[in-house]
Amino acid sequence: MSATTAPSTDSASGGKNKFSVGVQKFGTFLSGMIMPNIPALIAWGLFTAFFIEKGWTPNASLSELVGPTIHYLMPLLIANTAGRMVYKERGGVVATVATMGVIVGSDYIVNQFNASLPEGASELGQVHMFIGAMIMAPIAAWLMKQLDKLWDGKIRAGFEMLVNLFSAGIFSFIMAIAGFYLLAPVVNGLMTALGNAVGWLINNGLLPLTSILIEPAKVFFLNNAINHGVLTPLGTQMASIDGKSILFLLEANPGPGLGILLAFSVFGVGMARASAPGAAIIHFLGGIHEIYFPYVLMKPALLLAVIAGGMSGVFTNMIFDSGLRAPAAPGSIIAVLLQTASDSYLGVILSVVISATVTFVVAAVILRASRKRDLEALERGEDGMSAAVAKTQRNKGKDSAALSSLAGQASAGSLRDEVANPNREITSVVFACDAGMGSSAMGASVMRKKVKDAGITGVTVTNAAIANLDSTADLIITQEELTPRARQRRPDAIHVSVGQFMNSPKYDEVVDLLKQRQDGELTAATAEAAPAESSPYTPSDGTDAPAPAAAPAAATATATAPATPAADPDVLTLESITTAPTATTRDEAIREAGERLVARGSVTPDYVDAMFAREAEVSTFMGSFLAIPHGTNDAKQAVLASGLSVARYPQPVDWDGNEVRFVIGIAGKDGGHLEILAKIAQIFADQSKVDRLLEAQTDEELYELLSGVND
């Protein structure tokens, strides 16, 4: 019963988060347009800082770089980046030409308006088409992609280049005219309305209230839509006129995050206190703001502290009329000071100091008020740092080196203590998941080899469904989103969370600790005091996107030899492999993989829908450029026979922020595919073999490299 009810619970939870996930994806897309071009904005800020009349080294000739760079170069760079994100180089060209139409159309409107003004009236300045590029570019690239699909495969041989070049050129021509007449007036009106709204907030002293929205949005990774969609374009518009903008500091001020980390350094407990000083250095000097987010998530009341700090920083900048010349990216104090306008150093520095101080004071009150409860929880072995890091990684939805490092700090001590505990027996390592399609068997295969190579004896490595975990499991490895369920099932076991099953660095850490334990070299300060039932370990390594959860309970294997049923020699065939798939998105790739399984008779069409349902629950990205989409546990009745389909993509497919070149569709019948998956795991765990697979030119060559899995 638990096996059927758990997925529905997760799905319901996921439904509640659809809005936030949608905003995160939208914000990530906006960020993807802007962030690669931040160096150009920095260069423009330096042109302004040095060469304008009020700059450090005024130069009338070189100051001519300032206007064209911000008015033409920046929007066109953004357009090209956005177009490439949607439709590679072809989309980038079409998007750039279309955006040129928007820029010139905006200039035409402004010039017409200024010409109608009475003599001596204040004229409108140029409107820089950042938002225009961010709207027009993805639309133009997407429409070009759809048009190309209409005649794909229908062009007579020898005419492909002619059709491709002229179709893109003609469509660019049409979209530029559409941008000139249709989008330019809309964006001009939008920028005017947004500018007036910001001006009203500033004039009425209400700009600090924006921190009520921005500071919590940062913690939940929802800020990109605000920062890159509104603040950067408006701030750039203001800076082009006034030489600086306060808007660049609304989100980038490192003061609130510094205040939180300093408060934990003094008043925190456990690993949160131990890791806070190092995190403060990374945050303040490195500009990696996300490293302080887990500390806030540990105690949501701390949102009040960062809001208060953010508001005080904005208020300080308003008093001193201070601002930055260009966006500070990343939000390091170094980047902030480099972009500070020449008349704003006092105000900017004070805004950082005051916001950090206010945040520290408010956070200190909150931490002191809950300190007794925190110490009691710590004595029970409940240190919430690892869970907070895992939640932050899920909020971000992609790999983060800073968060992975923080997770390692938060978890290393407790895992070592658990393994070192002499009262524990560790003879069984189990990879647990909830479906039964074999992805966790791949992780178990990788770990099994590591255990064998390390010379560890008396430890078996198996895989099982979470619902079937029993008292024989001593150390349980799960994908981070499934760890709470495994922990509920077996609270007395050691639990290790990983971001991906294929090649998580946690494997080496576990193997090293098991080896030290076997050799009698492992000691821990808390080993004697820790009872077998205490402090289950639930860290997250955070590397890459979450891996799929899939393995039947019947699939077991020892460190010396797998005990899975023999694989059907026809599970992987030449007809199942392609080096020329047509998909360009994750969902298209999943559908292609499922349709190939249907075509070869392995599954019914219902299985394809179950593959999408599985992806909605947990990403099937495995690492090493590999994804293995498969159905849910409830879809087993749609599996007719074990089968695999393999697609090697010429260009990376964006798989929830990770690059995927290989998509292996899986359908498992009675565990017959597990041994072959174990062999695939060994292949993709070896980078040299992955490189050879990437270099394969034909289906036959790719099959030859993979055919050993059928032996």
C-alpha positions in Angstrom: 0.0 0.0 0.0 2.8 2.4 0.8 4.3 1.9 -2.6 1.2 3.3 -4.2 0.3 6.1 -1.9 3.8 7.7 -1.7 3.9 8.9 -5.2 0.6 10.6 -5.0 1.8 12.4 -1.9 4.8 13.7 -3.8 2.8 14.6 -6.7 0.4 16.7 -4.6 3.3 18.4 -3.1 4.8 19.1 -6.4 1.5 20.5 -7.6 1.7 23.1 -4.8 5.1 24.1 -6.1 4.2 24.4 -9.8 4.0 28.2 -9.6 7.4 28.6 -7.9 9.0 26.1 -10.2 7.5 28.0 -13.2 8.9 31.3 -11.9 12.3 29.7 -11.3 12.4 28.4 -14.8 11.3 31.8 -16.2 13.9 33.6 -14.1 16.6 31.1 -15.1 15.7 31.8 -18.8 16.0 35.5 -18.3 19.2 35.1 -16.4 20.5 32.9 -19.2 20.0 35.9 -21.6 21.7 38.4 -19.3 24.5 36.7 -17.4 26.7 35.7 -20.3 26.7 39.3 -21.4 27.5 40.9 -18.0 31.2 41.3 -19.1 30.0 43.6 -21.8 28.1 45.6 -19.2 31.2 45.8 -17.0 33.2 47.0 -20.0 30.5 49.7 -20.6 30.7 50.7 -16.9 34.5 51.1 -17.3 34.0 53.2 -20.5 31.7 55.4 -18.4 33.9 55.5 -15.3 37.0 56.5 -17.3 36.0 58.5 -20.3 32.8 60.6 -19.8 33.2 64.2 -18.8 32.8 63.5 -15.1 34.9 60.3 -15.3 38.3 59.5 -13.8 40.2 60.2 -17.0 37.9 62.3 -19.3 38.5 61.6 -23.0 36.0 63.1 -25.5 37.1 60.7 -28.3 36.9 57.5 -26.3 33.7 58.6 -24.6 32.0 57.9 -28.0 32.1 54.3 -27.0 29.6 54.8 -24.2 26.4 55.5 -26.2 26.6 52.9 -29.0 27.7 50.2 -26.6 24.7 50.5 -24.3 22.2 51.4 -27.0 23.1 48.9 -29.8 25.7 46.4 -28.7 24.1 45.3 -25.4 20.6 44.6 -26.7 22.0 42.8 -29.8 24.3 40.6 -27.6 21.3 39.7 -25.4 19.2 39.0 -28.5 21.9 36.7 -30.0 22.3 34.9 -26.7 18.5 34.4 -26.3 18.2 33.3 -29.9 20.9 30.7 -29.5 19.2 29.4 -26.3 16.1 28.7 -28.3 17.4 27.6 -31.7 21.2 27.7 -31.7 23.1 29.8 -34.3 20.2 30.1 -36.7 18.0 31.4 -33.9 20.7 33.8 -32.8 21.0 35.4 -36.2 17.2 35.8 -36.7 16.8 37.1 -33.2 19.5 39.7 -33.6 18.1 41.1 -36.9 14.6 41.2 -35.4 15.8 43.1 -32.4 17.5 45.6 -34.6 14.1 46.4 -35.9 12.9 47.1 -32.3 15.8 49.3 -31.5 15.4 51.5 -34.7 11.6 51.6 -34.2 12.1 52.9 -30.7 14.5 55.6 -31.9 12.0 56.6 -34.6 9.2 57.0 -32.0 11.4 59.1 -29.7 12.6 61.3 -32.6 9.1 61.9 -33.8 8.0 62.8 -30.3 10.9 65.2 -29.8 10.3 66.9 -33.2 6.7 67.7 -32.1 7.8 69.4 -28.9 7.8 73.2 -28.6 11.2 74.9 -28.7 13.1 74.7 -25.4 11.0 71.8 -24.0 12.8 68.9 -22.4 13.3 66.1 -25.0 13.0 62.3 -24.4 16.2 60.4 -24.3 16.9 57.1 -26.1 15.2 54.0 -24.7 17.6 51.1 -24.5 16.0 48.0 -25.8 17.1 45.4 -23.1 13.5 44.4 -22.5 12.7 44.6 -26.2 15.5 42.2 -26.9 14.4 39.8 -24.2 10.9 39.7 -25.7 11.6 39.8 -29.4 14.6 37.5 -29.5 13.1 34.3 -28.1 9.9 34.8 -30.1 11.7 35.3 -33.4 14.0 32.3 -32.8 11.1 30.0 -31.8 9.0 31.0 -34.8 12.0 30.3 -37.1 12.3 26.9 -35.5 8.6 26.2 -36.2 8.9 27.3 -39.8 11.9 25.1 -40.4 9.8 22.1 -39.2 7.3 22.8 -42.0 9.7 21.9 -44.8 12.1 19.7 -42.8 12.9 16.6 -45.0 10.9 18.0 -48.0 13.7 20.0 -49.7 15.1 18.5 -52.9 18.8 17.4 -52.5 21.2 20.2 -53.5 18.8 23.0 -52.5 19.1 22.8 -48.7 21.6 25.6 -48.3 19.7 27.9 -50.6 16.4 27.3 -48.8 18.0 27.6 -45.3 19.8 30.9 -46.0 17.0 32.6 -47.8 14.3 31.4 -45.5 16.2 32.8 -42.5 17.0 36.0 -44.3 13.4 36.6 -45.4 12.0 35.8 -42.0 14.5 38.1 -40.3 13.4 40.9 -42.7 9.7 40.3 -41.7 10.4 40.1 -38.0 12.5 43.3 -38.0 9.6 45.2 -39.6 7.2 43.6 -37.1 9.6 44.8 -34.3 9.7 48.3 -35.8 6.0 48.8 -36.0 4.5 46.5 -33.4 6.9 45.8 -30.5 8.9 49.1 -30.3 5.8 51.1 -29.3 4.8 48.5 -26.7 8.3 48.4 -25.1 8.6 52.2 -25.1 5.3 52.4 -23.2 6.3 49.6 -20.8 9.7 51.2 -20.0 8.0 54.6 -19.5 5.5 53.0 -17.1 8.1 51.1 -15.2 10.4 54.1 -15.0 7.5 56.3 -13.7 6.7 53.6 -11.1 10.3 53.5 -9.9 10.5 57.3 -9.9 7.3 57.4 -7.8 8.8 55.0 -5.3 12.0 57.0 -5.0 10.3 60.4 -4.8 8.0 59.2 -2.1 10.7 57.4 -0.1 9.1 54.0 -0.6 11.9 52.2 -2.5 13.0 50.4 0.7 9.7 48.5 0.6 11.0 46.6 -2.4 13.1 44.6 0.0 10.0 42.9 1.3 9.8 41.2 -2.1 13.4 41.0 -3.2 15.0 39.5 -0.1 12.7 36.5 0.3 12.8 36.0 -3.5 16.6 35.7 -3.4 16.4 32.9 -0.8 13.9 30.9 -2.9 15.8 31.6 -6.2 12.8 33.5 -7.6 14.7 36.8 -7.9 16.1 36.3 -11.5 12.8 37.3 -13.0 12.8 40.5 -11.0 16.5 41.3 -11.2 17.3 40.5 -14.9 13.8 41.1 -16.2 13.3 44.6 -14.6 16.1 45.9 -12.4 19.0 45.5 -14.8 17.1 47.1 -17.9 15.7 50.0 -15.8 19.0 50.5 -13.9 20.9 50.6 -17.2 18.4 53.1 -18.5 18.9 55.3 -15.4 22.7 54.9 -15.5 22.9 56.0 -19.1 21.3 59.3 -18.1 22.5 59.9 -14.6 25.8 57.9 -14.6 24.6 55.6 -11.8 21.5 53.8 -10.5 20.4 52.7 -7.1 18.5 49.8 -8.7 21.7 47.9 -9.2 22.1 47.7 -5.4 18.6 46.5 -4.5 19.5 42.8 -5.0 23.3 42.9 -5.2 24.0 44.4 -1.7 26.0 41.7 0.2 25.2 43.2 3.5 22.1 41.2 4.5 23.8 37.9 3.7 26.9 38.8 5.6 24.8 39.8 8.7 23.1 36.4 8.7 26.4 34.5 8.5 28.1 36.6 11.2 25.1 36.0 13.5 25.4 32.2 12.9 29.2 32.4 13.6 28.4 33.9 17.0 25.0 32.5 18.1 24.6 29.4 15.9 25.0 25.8 16.9 26.4 22.6 15.4 27.6 22.6 11.8 25.8 25.8 11.0 28.0 27.7 13.4 31.1 25.8 12.3 30.6 26.5 8.6 29.3 30.1 8.8 32.7 31.9 8.9 33.9 30.2 5.7 30.6 30.8 4.0 30.8 34.5 5.0 34.1 34.8 3.1 32.7 33.1 0.0 29.6 35.2 0.1 31.2 38.6 0.8 34.4 38.3 -1.3 33.3 35.8 -3.8 29.9 37.2 -4.4 28.1 33.8 -4.2 25.0 34.9 -2.3 23.3 31.5 -2.5 25.6 30.1 0.1 23.7 31.9 2.9 20.3 30.8 1.8 20.4 27.4 3.7 21.0 29.3 7.0 17.8 31.4 6.4 15.8 28.2 5.4 16.8 26.6 8.7 14.8 29.3 10.5 12.3 31.0 8.2 11.9 33.8 10.8 15.3 35.0 9.7 13.6 36.4 6.6 12.6 39.3 8.8 16.3 39.9 9.4 17.3 40.0 5.7 14.3 42.2 4.9 15.2 44.6 7.6 18.8 44.7 6.5 17.9 45.1 2.8 15.5 48.0 3.6 18.1 49.8 5.7 20.7 49.4 2.9 18.3 50.9 0.3 17.3 53.7 2.7 21.0 54.6 3.2 21.6 54.7 -0.5 18.6 57.0 -0.9 19.9 59.4 1.7 23.3 59.6 0.1 22.0 59.5 -3.5 24.5 56.7 -4.2 24.5 54.0 -6.9 26.5 51.9 -9.2 27.4 52.6 -12.8 26.5 49.0 -14.0 25.4 45.7 -12.5 27.7 44.2 -9.9 27.9 40.5 -10.9 28.6 38.5 -9.0 27.5 40.4 -5.9 30.9 40.5 -4.3 32.0 43.6 -2.3 34.8 43.8 -4.8 32.5 44.0 -7.8 30.2 46.4 -6.0 33.1 48.8 -5.3 34.5 48.5 -8.8 31.1 49.6 -10.2 30.5 52.3 -7.6 30.0 55.8 -9.1 32.8 58.2 -8.2 30.5 60.3 -6.0 28.9 57.3 -4.2 31.6 55.5 -2.3 30.6 56.8 1.1 26.9 55.9 0.6 27.5 52.5 -0.9 30.0 51.4 1.8 27.7 52.6 4.5 24.7 50.8 2.9 26.6 47.5 3.1 27.9 48.1 6.6 24.5 49.3 8.0 22.5 46.5 6.2 24.9 43.9 7.6 24.6 45.4 11.1 20.8 45.5 11.1 20.6 42.0 9.8 23.1 40.8 12.4 21.2 42.4 15.3 17.7 41.0 14.2 19.2 37.6 13.4 21.0 37.5 16.8 17.7 38.1 18.6 16.0 35.3 16.7 18.9 32.8 17.2 19.2 33.6 20.9 15.5 33.1 21.4 15.7 29.6 19.9 19.2 28.6 21.1 18.0 26.3 23.9 15.7 24.4 21.6 18.6 24.2 19.0 21.0 22.8 21.6 18.5 20.2 22.7 17.9 19.2 19.1 21.7 18.9 18.5 22.0 16.6 21.6 19.4 14.4 19.9 21.5 14.3 16.8 19.2 16.6 14.9 21.3 19.1 13.0 19.2 20.7 10.3 22.0 22.1 8.2 22.2 19.2 5.7 18.4 19.3 5.1 18.5 23.0 4.6 21.3 22.7 2.0 19.4 20.0 0.2 16.3 22.2 0.1 18.3 25.1 -1.2 19.7 22.9 -4.0 16.2 21.7 -4.9 15.1 25.4 -5.0 17.9 26.2 -7.4 17.2 23.1 -9.5 20.8 22.7 -10.7 24.3 22.0 -9.6 26.1 24.5 -7.4 29.7 24.1 -6.4 29.3 26.4 -3.4 26.3 24.6 -2.1 28.0 21.2 -2.7 31.0 22.4 -0.6 28.7 23.6 2.1 26.9 20.2 2.1 30.2 18.5 2.5 31.1 20.6 5.5 27.7 20.0 7.0 27.7 16.3 6.6 31.3 15.0 6.9 31.4 14.9 10.6 28.1 13.1 11.2 28.8 10.4 8.5 32.2 9.7 9.9 30.8 9.3 13.4 28.0 7.0 12.2 30.4 4.7 10.3 32.9 4.8 13.1 30.3 3.8 15.7 31.5 0.4 17.0 27.9 -0.4 18.1 26.8 -0.4 14.5 27.0 -3.4 12.2 27.6 -2.4 8.5 27.4 -5.4 6.2 24.8 -4.2 3.8 24.8 -1.1 1.6 21.5 -0.6 -0.2 20.6 1.8 -3.1 17.0 2.6 -2.5 14.4 4.0 -4.9 10.7 3.7 -5.5 10.0 2.6 -9.1 11.8 -0.5 -10.2 13.2 0.4 -13.7 16.8 -0.1 -12.8 18.5 3.3 -12.5 19.6 2.7 -8.9 21.0 -0.7 -10.0 23.4 1.4 -12.1 24.5 3.3 -9.0 24.8 0.0 -7.0 27.0 -1.4 -9.8 29.4 1.6 -9.6 29.6 1.3 -5.8 30.0 -2.4 -6.0 33.1 -2.1 -8.1 34.5 0.5 -5.8 34.0 -1.7 -2.8 35.6 -4.6 -4.5 38.6 -2.5 -5.8 39.2 -1.2 -2.3 39.5 -4.7 -0.9 36.6 -4.4 1.5 35.1 -7.7 2.5 32.0 -8.7 4.3 29.9 -5.8 2.8 27.3 -6.4 0.1 26.0 -3.7 -2.2 22.4 -4.2 -3.4 19.4 -2.1 -4.7 15.8 -2.2 -3.5 12.5 -0.3 -3.6 12.0 2.0 -0.6 8.8 0.2 0.2 10.7 -3.1 0.6 13.5 -1.8 2.8 14.0 -4.1 5.8 16.2 -4.5 8.9 19.1 -5.9 6.8 19.9 -2.5 5.3 22.7 -0.9 7.3 23.6 2.0 5.1 21.1 3.3 2.6 21.9 5.5 -0.4 19.1 7.5 -2.0 18.6 10.4 -4.3 18.2 13.5 -2.0 14.5 14.0 -2.7 13.7 10.4 -1.7 15.8 10.3 1.5 13.0 11.5 3.8 10.8 8.5 2.7 13.7 6.1 3.1 14.5 7.5 6.5 10.8 7.1 7.6 11.0 3.5 6.5 14.3 2.7 8.2 15.1 5.5 10.8 17.8 3.3 12.4 20.0 3.0 9.3 22.7 5.4 8.1 21.3 7.5 5.3 23.4 9.1 2.6 21.8 11.4 0.0 23.3 11.9 -3.4 22.5 14.2 -6.3 23.0 11.6 -9.0 23.5 7.8 -8.9 26.1 7.5 -11.6 29.3 9.1 -10.2 28.6 10.9 -7.0 31.7 11.9 -5.0 29.9 10.6 -1.9 30.7 7.0 -3.1 34.4 7.5 -2.6 33.8 9.1 0.8 31.7 6.1 1.9 34.2 3.6 0.5 37.1 5.3 2.2 35.3 5.3 5.5 34.3 1.6 5.2 37.9 0.8 4.4 39.2 2.7 7.4 36.6 1.0 9.6 37.7 -2.5 8.3 41.4 -1.6 8.9 40.7 -0.3 12.4 41.9 3.2 11.5 38.6 5.0 11.9 37.8 6.9 15.1 35.3 9.6 15.9 34.7 11.8 18.9 31.1 10.9 19.2 31.4 7.2 18.4 31.2 5.9 21.9 28.2 8.1 22.8 26.2 7.6 19.7 23.6 4.7 19.9 22.7 2.7 16.9 19.4 4.5 16.5 20.6 8.1 16.7 21.2 10.8 14.1 20.5 9.3 10.7 22.8 10.9 8.2 20.9 12.8 5.5 23.3 15.0 3.6 23.2 16.0 0.0 26.2 16.3 -2.3 24.3 18.5 -4.7 26.3 17.5 -7.8 24.3 17.9 -11.0 20.5 17.5 -11.2 18.6 14.9 -9.1 18.8 11.3 -10.4 15.9 9.0 -11.1 14.5 6.7 -8.4 14.1 3.3 -9.8 14.9 -0.3 -8.8 12.8 -3.3 -7.9 13.1 -4.9 -4.5 14.1 -8.2 -6.1 17.2 -6.8 -7.6 20.1 -7.8 -5.3 23.8 -8.3 -5.9 26.8 -8.9 -3.8 30.2 -7.3 -3.9 31.5 -10.3 -5.8 28.8 -11.0 -8.4 25.4 -9.6 -9.4 22.4 -11.8 -8.5 20.1 -10.2 -11.1 18.4 -12.3 -13.8 20.2 -12.7 -17.0 19.5 -9.9 -19.5 17.7 -10.7 -22.7 20.3 -10.6 -25.5 17.9 -8.6 -27.6 17.4 -5.9 -25.0 19.9 -3.7 -26.8 19.8 -4.0 -30.6 21.2 -1.9 -33.5 17.7 -0.8 -34.4 17.4 0.6 -30.8 20.3 3.0 -31.4 20.4 6.3 -33.3 23.1 9.0 -33.7 20.7 11.3 -35.5 17.7 12.0 -33.2 15.5 15.0 -34.0 14.7 16.2 -30.5 16.1 19.5 -29.2 14.4 19.7 -25.8 14.1 17.4 -22.8 10.4 16.6 -23.4 11.0 15.9 -27.1 13.8 13.5 -26.2 11.7 11.7 -23.6 8.9 11.3 -26.2 11.4 10.0 -28.8 12.8 7.5 -26.4 9.4 6.3 -25.4 8.1 6.0 -29.0 11.2 3.9 -30.0 10.3 1.5 -27.1 6.7 1.4 -28.4 7.9 0.8 -31.9 10.0 -2.2 -30.9 7.1 -3.7 -28.9 8.6 -3.3 -25.5 5.8 -1.2 -24.1 2.3 0.1 -24.8 1.7 3.8 -25.6 0.6 4.4 -22.0 4.2 3.9 -20.9 5.2 7.1 -22.7 2.9 9.2 -20.5 4.3 7.4 -17.4 7.8 8.5 -18.5 6.7 12.1 -18.3 5.0 11.5 -15.0 8.3 10.1 -13.6 10.2 13.1 -14.9 7.8 15.4 -13.1 8.6 13.7 -9.8 12.4 13.3 -10.1 14.8 14.2 -12.8 16.3 11.2 -14.6 19.6 12.9 -15.3 22.4 10.6 -14.2 25.6 12.6 -14.8 28.2 11.9 -17.5 25.9 13.5 -20.1 23.4 10.6 -19.6 19.7 10.6 -18.8 17.6 7.4 -18.5 13.9 8.3 -18.8 11.6 5.6 -17.6 8.1 5.0 -16.3 6.6 5.2 -12.8 6.1 2.2 -10.6 2.4 2.2 -11.5 3.3 1.7 -15.2 4.7 -1.8 -14.9 1.6 -3.2 -16.5 2.5 -1.2 -19.6 5.8 -3.1 -20.0 5.5 -6.0 -22.4 9.2 -6.9 -22.6 12.5 -5.6 -21.4 14.1 -3.2 -23.8 16.4 -0.2 -24.2 16.6 2.6 -26.7 19.7 4.7 -27.1 20.0 8.2 -28.7 23.2 10.1 -28.9 22.5 13.8 -29.6 24.9 15.9 -31.7 24.3 18.9 -29.5 23.6 18.9 -25.7 20.0 18.8 -24.7 19.1 21.0 -21.7 17.9 18.6 -19.0 16.8 20.8 -16.1 20.0 22.8 -16.4 22.3 19.9 -17.2 23.8 18.9 -20.5 22.7 15.6 -21.9 24.1 13.9 -24.9 22.9 10.3 -24.3 19.3 9.4 -23.7 18.6 5.8 -22.8 14.9 4.8 -22.6 14.3 1.9 -20.2 11.5 -0.6 -20.0 12.1 -3.5 -17.5 10.2 -6.7 -17.3 10.9 -9.0 -14.4 14.3 -7.5 -13.7 15.7 -8.8 -17.0 17.3 -5.5 -17.9 19.2 -5.0 -14.6 22.4 -6.7 -15.5 22.7 -4.7 -18.8 22.1 -1.5 -16.9 24.9 -2.4 -14.5 27.2 -2.8 -17.5 26.1 0.5 -18.9 26.9 2.1 -15.5 30.4 0.8 -15.8 30.8 2.3 -19.2 29.5 5.8 -18.3 31.6 5.8 -15.1 34.7 5.7 -17.3 35.3 9.1 -18.9 37.5 7.6 -21.6 34.7 5.4 -22.7 32.3 8.2 -22.7 34.7 10.2 -24.9 34.7 7.3 -27.4 30.9 7.2 -27.4 30.8 10.9 -28.1 33.2 10.5 -31.1 31.2 7.7 -32.7 30.1 8.7 -36.2 27.5 6.1 -37.1 24.8 4.0 -35.4 26.9 0.9 -36.1 29.9 2.4 -34.5 27.9 3.4 -31.4 26.4 -0.1 -31.2 29.8 -1.7 -31.5 31.0 0.3 -28.5 27.9 -0.6 -26.4 27.4 -4.2 -27.7 29.5 -5.7 -24.9 26.6 -5.1 -22.5 24.7 -8.0 -24.3 27.5 -10.5 -23.5 
